[in-house]
């Protein structure tokens, strides 16, 4: 079955001498694996940059249900991304978003609202002149809406966030996993869309807490590495 779709590149690995296997989130067919032959050859008409983390493109492809690796006929990068240029911080954030997405998405599962969220997020990242230091945390919070476990924030005076139940509480008795009082204060402020400056150490711990939160909600983000790079940028 041939189809056209918007697509978001997530990652790729080298395959044989000149090819790659790319993991791409498509709007029409969900997460797909593609084998791209000869793309690492100097004479290739396809640019390897097309498959870097969070690149937005339009593709023509063939889908065969019984195949684990699909065939990509054509791919073209969106013009709106050409203004991005080389920005190390944006590149690291793109890598982080793509790494999280690749771990929570399921192959062949179409999710157009989630696709549009990631598509818009990338465009926002490209067009932003200044990046909020809380961007990775806000991304994880917003993503949880689409995964079905957005944190409950109905208890205004509660001071601890229960990572297992996804809600705030006033007591840590019998809790195995929770965010401490100081970081819960920062976390609640972000949930309430407040502009807040979070110290580096607290921001770093909050991101680790959210990775644990995803794990406790049955979306384990194993072997994450990009968040370490992001948090090394002390801003």
N, C-alpha and C positions, 0 to 999 in steps of 0.2 A: 504494500500500500504506500503510494507516494503522498507526501503532504508538505505544506509550507507552515512555518511557525516562527514566532519570535523565540529567542533562545538566550540563556544566560550560562556562560562557561563557568565551571566550578574548579576543575583541576584536570591535569593530564599526567600520564607517565610515559616514559620512552618505551617503544616496542620495536624490537629488531634493530636494524642498522639506521633506518631513516624514518620510521613511522612512530605514531603515538596512539595511545588509547585515551580518549577524552571523555570526561564525565560532564554532561551538559543537561541543564534543566530546561526543558522545552514547554512552551505554553500549551501545546496541543497533545503531547504524549507523555508529559511528566519527565521524570529523570531518566535519561538514556545514556548508554555507553556507546561510543562510536570509535571505530578504528579508522584512523586517518593515515593513509599510506603515503610515504614519501615526503611528508611535510617538513621533515628535518633536512631534506636534500636542498642544496643551494639553488637548484634549478626549479624548485617547487613553486607553483603559482599561488599556493596557500601560505599565508604568513603565520608562523608559530604564535605570534602575539594575539591572534584571533582566539586562542584557547587559554589565555591567561585568566587568572581568577577574576570573576565578575564582569568579563567583557560581554557587552550586549550586542546581539546580532540578529539577522534574519537568516533562516536556513531553508534549504530544500533537502528533504531526506526521504528515505524509504524505511518503513516500519514492517518488520516481520515478527510476529508474536513469539515464535519459537526460538528466535535468535537472541543471544545475550549481548552481542555487539551489532549495532546497526550501521547502515551505509549512509554517509553524508554526501549528497550530490553537490551542493553549493552552500557557501557561507559568506555573508558580507557584514562588515562591522558598521554599526550605526554612526552616522556623521557627527552626532551630538557628543560623541566621546573624544573627538579629535582635539578638543580644547583642553583636555585633562593634562596632557604632557607628562613630564616626569615629576611626580610628587610622592616622596617616599612614604609620608604618613598616610596619604590616601591609598597608596598601593598596599600598605600593611593592613589597613582597615578592610580593603576589598578582599584580601587574603583571609582575614578572620571571618568575614561574613560568608564567604564561599566555603570555608572549612566547616563552619557550623551547619550551613545548609546541606552540604554533602553528607553529613552524618545523620541528619534528621529526616531527609527525604527518602522515600521508598521508590524503587524503580517501577516505571509504568503507571504510577499513581498520579493522575491529573489533579492539580490543585491551582486553579486559575487565580483565586484571590491571593494565595501565597505568592504565586508567580508575580502578580502585579505589585505586591508589596516589595519584593526584592528588586524588581525592575525600577520602581520609583525611588527606592532607597539608593540605588546606584546613581541614578540621575541627580539626586539631591547631593550625593557625595561629590560628583563631578563639578556641579555648579557652585558649591559652597566655597566662599573665600576663607572662612575660618571654620575649623572643626572643633566642635564641643568636646572637651576632654572626656565627657561622660558618654560619648557616642557608642562605644561598645556595649555599655550597660543598658542604655536606652534601646539599642537594637535587640538585645536579649529579652528585654521586657516586652517590646512591641511584638516580637516574634512569638512570644508565648500566647498572644491572643489567637493566632492562627493555629496553634498547636492544641488549644483547648484548656490551658491551665494558667490563664492570666491571674496574677495575684489579687486576692480579695482585700479590699481596703476599707471595709465598712466600719471597723472599730477604730474610731478616731483617736482615742486615748490609749490604745494598746501600744506597747513599746518594743515588742520582739516579733520578728517574722518567723513563723513556723514553716520551715522548708518542706516538711512532709505534707502538711495540709494546705499550704499555699495561702495562709491567712495570718493576720496579726493576732497576738495574744499578750496578756499581761504577766504570764508566768512561764518559766522555763522548766517547771517540774514535769518530769516524765517525758521531756522532749529530748530526742537524740540529735536532731539536726535543726538548728535555728541560726538566725543572724543576730549578732549581739546588739545591745541597745543603741550604741552610737551609730553603727552602720544601718540599723533598722530605721533610724531617724532620717538618714540620707536617702535610703531606699524609698521611704514613704513620700519624701519630698519629690523625688523623681516621678513616682506614681501619680502625684498630684500636679504634675507639670510645672513645678516650681524651678526657677533658675537658682542653682545652688553650686557653690564651689566645694568640691570634695577633695580632701588631702590625698596625695598619691597613695599612701599605704592603705587608706580606707577604700579608695577606688579599686585598688588591686584586689583587696580581700572580697569586696562586693562582687567583682567579676568571678572570682573563684567560687563564691557562694552560689551565684547563679548557675554556674556549670554543675554544681552539686544539685541545685534545684531541678534542673533538667533531668539529671540522672534519677532523682527520686520520683519524677513524673514519667519514668520509663523511656527517656530519650537520652541515653548515656552518650556523652561526647568523649569517647575514648581517644587517648593519645593526642589530645589537642596541643599544638605548639605555637600557633600564631598569636594567641593571647599573651604569651610570654614576650614576644617581640613588641607587641603594642604597648604593654605596660613598662617596657624598658624606655619608652619615650616619655620622660618625666615632664609632663606639661600640666 
